[in-house]
Amino acid sequence: MAEPRLTTSPETLRQYALLADGERGALIGPRGDVAFLCAPRWHDDAVFSDLLGGRGTYVVRPAGRRFTWGGSYEAGSLIWRSRWTTGAEVVESREALVFPGERRRLTLLRRVEAARGPTRVAVLLDCRAGFGAERMRLRRGDDGIWTGRTGALHLRWSGVPGGGAVDVARDGSTYLELDVAADEHHDLVLEVSDGAFDDDPPDPDRAWHLTEEAWRRAVPRGDDSLAPRDVAHSWAVLRGLTSRDGAMVAAATTSLPERAEQGRDYDYRYAWIRDQCFTGQAVAVAGGGGLLDSAVGFVRDRLLDDGPQLVPAYTTDGDPVPEQRPLDLPGYPGAPDVRAGNQVRGQFQLDAFGEALLLFSSADRLDALDAEGWKAAEVAADAIAQRYDEPDAGIWELAPRRWAHSRLACVAGLRSVAARRPDRSADWAGLADRILADVSQDSLHPDGRWQRAPDDPEVDASLLLPALRGAVPADDPRTVATWKAVVDELAWDGYVYRFRQQPGPLHEAEGAFLLCGFHLALTSHQQGDVRGALRWFERTRGALGPPGLFTEEFDVVQRQLRGNLPQAFVHALLIESAHTLTTDTAGSTHEQGF
């Protein structure tokens, strides 16, 4: 064989595309390598962990030749097309997880297409459970189907040619080369399950058809927004991150660095209450739909189960997030501390109760909140009454303080549900007034803006949210002063940072926070600054790579993505911003030069 083994190496994060089916997600790189995938579900161990320096990958790419890379998603879906040009030839690999996914089994489709001229591709499969610890053991059956195990997981691989074309190495990795005639295609289907297979392998044509149709039903076109194509893509990303149980993971990955060698690399493969609320509110602005119902159902159930002891994040099953544990892996370059689990399980985040109320009121405005949802709203309001004076970790998950944003989020939530429930209006509005008076007394800066906490006078971009969500009016002097302070002190080169962490340039401490960029766009719109709103929106929505995926942070100087991929709440705020700005600015877009 021309290429006895393929080598892989990590790419910059902006190069990776996401395949997701709601129950798990894969990152695929420009060289055709599935570099990260957990199985059978989001929070389980990875079977492909090459991204983090572990063993385990699945490569399909042109064999024995230099090539240039491109790729794109099929509109309104997470069906990805890798595209390589090798001189006169063009080869594509159509990639998808069968959608919607099953909880106990994933099915990964890869269709090699000779788009121009005949082609030969190299294929390497090395599926290793336990973040690379468990060897793959495969054997070919009389029917030509390869089956086997890696750790406790069962594998089945179909579409592999017979004869002596397959080379199984001593370590279990399996290599072959495929010849595909011009204008023809060849399907490879990999299944990974936590139980034995008792059915026939899927028919590739049928699997592709069902996946295409499911994506068409799941993702609206978004034509009534400022950025229809980006809105549809972000909707697909959010749907791909949302399980059948309604839970949406914050991101598909763990331990990708926010800042090299700083230890700021975390496991985001869990469902954060706040993130789910942000997504539900964004979808409500866009008219509602399945993602709103999923958010309401998951947050409702957690509140009814846990009440005032609601924790910030859960697994997609609704169970506690596992204790954080180190993994014996080299890590992505710049992030040697690889972890599974998250310390958020021990935190109290007060603002989650306020965000839940905002979510419920958004749903009720669309007649999408049932009696159980209102019971959960009452639980959240009671929890605020009990706990609003306690220090909490806040939106940025820092050391406990009486963060102004957390309390003001509760004010906004209480006001929103008070307006929907005349029978509770006096109680909830009165509680909101008391909390607002408390924040005004201890967290109003001498300059007239909100400050971070009673003992922290700095400005924070999260303090744009109270006016956006109705805690105080848009024309309140505190709102206007906070907006101006964020623009003056936390923005640079068209991007927005959370807060100032140290003296000197903002970009030396961390990346721009893309969530805050969209919040500033919305605030500028609320303040009547059309040109500014468009500027912040367009600058922020361009902070991504060719596959169109956002991370939490953006390195403005190096123009690189930082943190876990993709960050769900950034995609949610793109949807909200694109729909909100459309209201007053769609006709002005060309005039302002954007």
PyMOL commands that set and color helices and strands:
alter all, ss='L'
color gray80, all
select helices_A, chain A and resi 13-15+50-52+204-218+228-240+273-285+290-309+343-346+351-365+371-387+404-418+425-442+461-468+477-490+506-508+514-526+530-541+568-588
alter helices_A, ss='H'
color red, helices_A
select strands_A, chain A and resi 17-20+25-28+33-38+46-48+57-62+68-73+80-86+89-97+105-116+119-126+136-140+146-150+153-158+167-168+174-180+185-193+271-272+313-314+325-326+339-340+491-492+495-496+512-513+553-555+560-562
alter strands_A, ss='S'
color yellow, strands_A
deselect
rebuild
show_as cartoon
